[in-house]
């Protein structure tokens, strides 16, 4: 399938390009990463593939870096794609006990976080049935650090009337092995939540090479 079949449609200045439907209906699953990037990003697609190495890494790239490569329209387009993927994954978590549904939780967090170029700290706030109330990004940081304050986790848990939380953050290096700082932060959050009887079920670390559960590792 040629790139032209999925070429970006002409757009007016200041607007992101829309995709033209192909004349036929080929299987989009047969399209290469490069062709998909070209469909989304036009001429910048090849640059993105060279810079990030694969489609997933390009889609998870920092919006400021995307903006430097293709301008604000490209950064916005990729943000929309990222958000669509995130909402699709989050939809699978609604109205179910997350403690008995770890595969969908890990799949959602992997899609949302694994390929990001910067650390992101998220919290899944749960009700008394361990069903998702809200999933929030508490902070985004550098390539190896996303500072979060335990009191902020507690504050949001109280505001959302949460009975429990699942902590999660990514390692842009790809290696999900928890660091000593990850373990210490988790213990600080647990201590802060304990006083208000808010349960910290787990801290999941997400990387391109897999995921780690501090609870499964016996670290909490």
C-alpha positions as CSV (number, residue, x, y, z in Angstrom):
1,X,0.0,0.0,0.0
2,X,1.4,3.3,-1.0
3,X,1.8,6.3,1.3
4,X,-0.3,8.3,-1.1
5,X,-3.4,6.2,-0.2
6,X,-3.2,7.6,3.3
7,X,-1.8,11.0,2.4
8,X,-2.7,14.0,4.6
9,X,-5.4,16.1,3.1
10,X,-4.7,19.8,2.3
11,X,-5.5,22.0,5.3
12,X,-5.8,25.7,5.9
13,X,-3.0,27.4,7.9
14,X,-3.2,26.7,11.6
15,X,-5.2,23.5,11.3
16,X,-4.0,19.9,11.6
17,X,-4.4,17.9,8.4
18,X,-7.3,15.4,8.1
19,X,-6.7,12.0,6.5
20,X,-8.2,11.3,3.1
21,X,-9.9,8.0,2.8
22,X,-8.2,5.7,0.2
23,X,-10.0,5.0,-3.0
24,X,-10.2,1.3,-2.0
25,X,-10.4,-0.2,1.4
26,X,-7.1,-2.0,2.1
27,X,-6.3,-3.5,5.5
28,X,-4.6,-0.7,7.4
29,X,-2.9,-3.3,9.5
30,X,-0.6,-4.0,6.5
31,X,0.7,-0.5,6.4
32,X,4.2,0.0,7.7
33,X,5.2,2.2,10.6
34,X,6.7,4.7,8.2
35,X,3.6,4.9,6.1
36,X,1.4,5.4,9.1
37,X,3.7,8.2,10.4
38,X,3.6,9.8,6.9
39,X,-0.2,9.6,7.0
40,X,-0.3,11.4,10.3
41,X,2.7,13.7,10.0
42,X,3.2,14.2,6.2
43,X,6.8,15.0,5.3
44,X,7.8,15.0,8.9
45,X,7.0,11.3,9.2
46,X,10.4,10.1,7.9
47,X,12.2,12.5,10.2
48,X,10.2,11.2,13.2
49,X,11.0,7.6,12.3
50,X,14.7,8.3,12.0
51,X,14.7,10.3,15.2
52,X,12.7,7.9,17.4
53,X,13.2,4.5,15.7
54,X,9.7,3.2,15.7
55,X,6.0,4.3,15.6
56,X,5.4,3.7,19.3
57,X,8.4,5.8,20.4
58,X,7.3,8.6,18.0
59,X,3.8,8.6,19.3
60,X,5.0,8.8,22.9
61,X,7.5,11.5,22.2
62,X,7.5,14.7,24.2
63,X,5.2,17.3,22.7
64,X,7.9,20.0,22.8
65,X,10.3,17.8,20.8
66,X,7.5,17.0,18.3
67,X,6.8,20.7,18.0
68,X,10.5,21.4,17.2
69,X,10.3,18.8,14.4
70,X,7.0,19.5,12.9
71,X,5.5,22.6,14.5
72,X,2.5,23.0,16.9
73,X,0.0,21.4,14.6
74,X,2.0,18.2,14.6
75,X,2.4,18.2,18.3
76,X,-1.4,18.7,18.7
77,X,-2.2,15.9,16.2
78,X,0.0,13.5,18.2
79,X,-1.5,14.6,21.5
80,X,-4.9,13.8,20.1
81,X,-3.7,10.3,18.9
82,X,-2.2,9.7,22.4
83,X,-5.4,10.7,24.1
84,X,-7.6,8.5,21.9
85,X,-5.4,5.5,22.7
86,X,-5.4,6.3,26.4
87,X,-9.2,6.7,26.5
88,X,-9.7,3.4,24.6
89,X,-7.6,1.6,27.2
90,X,-9.2,3.4,30.1
91,X,-12.7,2.3,28.9
92,X,-11.8,-1.3,29.6
93,X,-11.2,-0.5,33.2
94,X,-14.6,1.0,34.0
95,X,-17.1,-0.8,36.3
96,X,-14.8,-3.6,37.3
97,X,-12.6,-4.5,40.3
98,X,-9.1,-3.5,39.3
99,X,-7.5,-5.9,41.8
100,X,-8.9,-8.8,39.8
101,X,-8.3,-7.2,36.4
102,X,-4.5,-6.6,36.4
103,X,-3.9,-7.6,32.8
104,X,-6.2,-4.8,31.5
105,X,-4.6,-2.4,34.0
106,X,-1.1,-3.2,32.8
107,X,-2.2,-3.1,29.2
108,X,-3.7,0.4,29.7
109,X,-0.7,1.7,31.6
110,X,1.7,0.3,29.0
111,X,-0.2,1.9,26.1
112,X,-0.3,5.2,28.0
113,X,3.1,5.4,29.5
114,X,5.7,2.9,28.3
115,X,6.9,4.9,25.3
116,X,7.0,8.3,26.8
117,X,10.3,10.1,26.7
118,X,9.8,11.6,30.2
119,X,8.8,10.2,33.5
120,X,5.1,10.5,34.3
121,X,3.6,9.7,37.7
122,X,0.0,8.6,37.6
123,X,-2.5,7.6,40.3
124,X,-5.6,5.4,39.8
125,X,-8.1,6.4,42.5
126,X,-10.5,3.6,43.5
127,X,-13.7,3.4,45.4
128,X,-14.6,0.9,48.1
129,X,-15.2,-1.8,45.5
130,X,-11.8,-1.1,44.0
131,X,-13.4,0.3,40.8
132,X,-11.8,3.2,39.1
133,X,-13.1,6.7,40.1
134,X,-10.5,8.7,38.2
135,X,-7.0,8.3,36.7
136,X,-4.8,11.3,37.1
137,X,-1.3,12.4,36.1
138,X,0.1,13.9,39.3
139,X,3.4,15.1,37.7
140,X,5.6,14.9,34.6
141,X,9.3,15.3,35.0
142,X,12.6,14.6,33.3
143,X,14.0,11.5,31.6
144,X,14.7,9.9,35.0
145,X,12.6,11.8,37.6
146,X,9.0,12.8,38.1
147,X,8.7,14.4,41.6
148,X,5.5,13.8,43.5
149,X,4.5,14.7,47.0
150,X,2.7,12.2,49.2
151,X,0.4,14.9,50.6
152,X,-0.8,15.7,47.0
153,X,-1.8,12.0,46.5
154,X,-3.7,12.1,49.9
155,X,-5.3,15.4,49.0
156,X,-6.7,14.1,45.7
157,X,-7.8,10.8,47.3
158,X,-9.9,12.8,49.8
159,X,-11.3,15.1,47.1
160,X,-12.3,12.1,45.0
161,X,-13.6,10.2,48.1
162,X,-11.2,7.3,47.3
163,X,-10.8,4.3,49.5
164,X,-7.7,3.1,47.8
165,X,-5.1,4.0,45.1
166,X,-2.7,2.3,42.7
167,X,0.4,4.3,42.0
168,X,2.1,4.0,38.6
169,X,5.0,5.7,36.8
170,X,7.2,4.9,33.8
171,X,10.9,4.4,33.3
172,X,11.9,6.0,29.9
173,X,15.0,3.9,29.9
174,X,12.8,0.9,29.3
175,X,13.9,-1.1,32.3
176,X,11.1,-1.3,34.9
177,X,13.3,-2.4,37.8
178,X,12.4,-0.2,40.8
179,X,15.0,2.1,42.2
180,X,15.7,2.8,45.8
181,X,14.0,6.2,45.3
182,X,10.9,4.4,43.9
183,X,10.7,2.2,46.9
184,X,11.2,5.1,49.4
185,X,8.6,7.2,47.7
186,X,6.1,4.3,47.8
187,X,6.6,3.9,51.5
188,X,6.2,7.6,52.1
189,X,2.8,7.6,50.2
190,X,1.7,4.5,52.2
191,X,2.6,6.2,55.5
192,X,0.7,9.3,54.5
193,X,-2.3,7.4,53.4
194,X,-2.4,5.0,56.4
195,X,-3.6,7.8,58.8
196,X,-6.7,8.3,56.7
197,X,-7.3,4.6,56.0
198,X,-6.6,4.9,52.3
199,X,-5.1,1.7,51.0
200,X,-2.1,1.7,48.6
201,X,-2.7,-1.5,46.7
202,X,0.4,-1.3,44.6
203,X,3.0,0.7,42.7
204,X,3.5,-0.3,39.1
205,X,6.5,0.7,37.2
206,X,6.1,0.6,33.4
207,X,8.8,0.3,30.8
208,X,9.2,-0.7,27.2
209,X,10.8,-4.0,28.5
210,X,7.9,-4.9,30.7
211,X,6.3,-3.9,34.0
212,X,7.2,-4.4,37.7
213,X,4.8,-4.5,40.7
214,X,6.4,-3.5,44.0
215,X,3.7,-5.6,45.8
216,X,4.5,-8.7,43.8
217,X,8.2,-8.1,44.4
218,X,7.5,-8.0,48.2
219,X,8.8,-4.4,48.4
220,X,5.6,-3.1,50.0
